[in-house]
């Protein structure tokens, strides 16, 4: 018609035309028997039909893949071909079940491939009835579960090993969920406490804690539950005999792939004997320190009797003995092991700080040294402070002493710098004090120890291998 819009041609289809949805694809029309046959034939599982006396009637592709025989090879053969000699009785039991009209479900067993190799399978066998309901045969479905069985065996073995390890370690051990609810303990816990899981799960563990410590313990562990921080504490736990023993306890968060706490794994280590030994050692150290001080007091008394009238000598000698006593106190507090440089400086300069207060400063990194090195350096610092109070920067209100140390490049360096005091000059003679400051550190610590006397004040520099002092950063 004139003026009308022509219909779109096959080559110039309108772009604004609605797109028709594709019709769903339907399966070709099949009889129920044909559909069932197709399902059986294409199943990944082995599906086999057999008579009640075990003669194979059908053998699908899944059976060919699983056992290796073709349908032509197996149809008409006995199902017992697949069964190892030692398992033939299984077929007898299966037939009895089928004849009785009962289904055999998920029988995990072993069957044979064409090569003679064994294959682990899960077998389901169902009775087949004719139109009148009479049982005329059986249908068998077999599935390869070798990989599954291997995984189960590995899991079982892993669980067995974990239980063996967990129950035979020396510590009590436990596992909690992300909120701190304990749901597992090892056998050591139950052997020691004489309790059961029902009694201990959740927060039941509080029942075996000492009442003097429980509030503190709960507060600290709850903080870790809330923050995800590693927990560590020491407290007594009651055994099944009613007696308490001390345990060092730790718990570490186990996080998932997103970094969130999934579980807590904790241990309790019996440290009762170690605590008792530490207390005994501390008592012995205190006794040794007490006797050492008595010996120093006796030495002071002998010195006064041996050098009457020489008060200057006696004062310096007594101060050196005091320095040794201060070192003994410090070493006893540190169990005669390692000493922190800040603690050493504070102990040896205490008398000078009481007099000069802010005129003395000391600083350096957190470094620990051996007990032997602490004795040597402590005596040197004490001698320098004594001289500074008597002759040097600390003898005036305007003087100042700066002490600094550092640990770098496997070397330990310690310096004493005086400023603002009276002019100093190198002494014309050297005595025991000089040996304490310079000679003893050189010999004892393989150190370079330099003592300087310039116009601005006394300087002392010590440079030694860190290994000679046992020096290390904390």
Secondary structure, DSSP 8 states (H G I E B T S, - for coil): -TT------TTS--TTS--------------HHHHHHHHHHH-SSEEEEEETT-BEEEE-HHHHHHH---HHHHTTSBGGGGS-GGGHHHHHHHHHHHHTT--EEEEEEEEE-TTS-EEEEEEEEEEEE-TTS-EEEEEEEEEE-HHHHHHHHHHHHHHHHHHHHHHHSSSEEEEEETTS-EEEE-HHHHHHH---HHHHTBTGGGGGB-TTTHHHHHHHHHHHHHH---EEEEEEEE-TTS-EEEEEEEEEEEE-TTS-EEEEEEEEEE-HHHHHHHHHHHHHHHHHHHHHHHHHHHHHHHHHHHSTT-HHHHHHHHHHHHHHHHHHHHHHHTTTSEEEHHHHHHHHHHHHHHHHGGGEEEEE--EEEEHHHHHHHHHHHHHHHHHHHHTSGGGSTT-EEEEEEEEETTEEEEEEEEESS------SS--HHHIIIIIHHHHHH--EEEEEEETTEEEEEEEEEHHHHT-EE-
